[in-house]
Amino acid sequence: MTFQQSVNLYPSPGQEGTQASMNPLAVALPPEGSYKAGTNGVYQSRFAWLDGTDATLLNNTGTGAPVGFLMNTGKGTIPVGETGSMFIQAGVDLAAYTKGDFWVKATTAATVGQKIFAVLADGTIKTGAAGATIAGAVETPWVVTNAADANTLLKMTSWGL
């Protein structure tokens, strides 16, 4: 059992990787059955790409546009001695979301209307102007809906502002 490490003055507006509204969600349709975490597993609250050898496997790395966003579903495995994890082990069923509103953390500061960029090396999130070139990242259809500092919660939507 873990113990509380800090006390915040105000409650968090949301939890990273979870749904930020009651708007509908849509998932990418897998070729058969369901998508599964790739050989090295995947992290929730990041973007995912198809595995180059098996179209039913997803990884947090890739090239081109990602298949979708991996919502925090609580399937993460918590290693011994750790207090939490967003890691999903290889072979576990999962869904890649193509539409919805989610709470996420970006490694860059965000302003309303910026686009969400998926980092090709690990699926993490950066923000930037539409059409911008961000080294090592690809622009997604998702948009920032509230201003936020780097590494703090923000909302992204694929439904538009």
Secondary structure, 3 states (H helix, E strand, C coil): CCCCCCCCCCCCCCCCCCECCCCCCEECCCCCCCEEECCCCEECCCEEEECCCCCCEEECCCCCCCCEECCCCCCCCCCCCCCCCCEECCCCEECCEEECEEEEEECCCECCCCEEEEECCCCCEEEECCCCCCCCEEEEEEEECCCECCCCEEEEECCCC
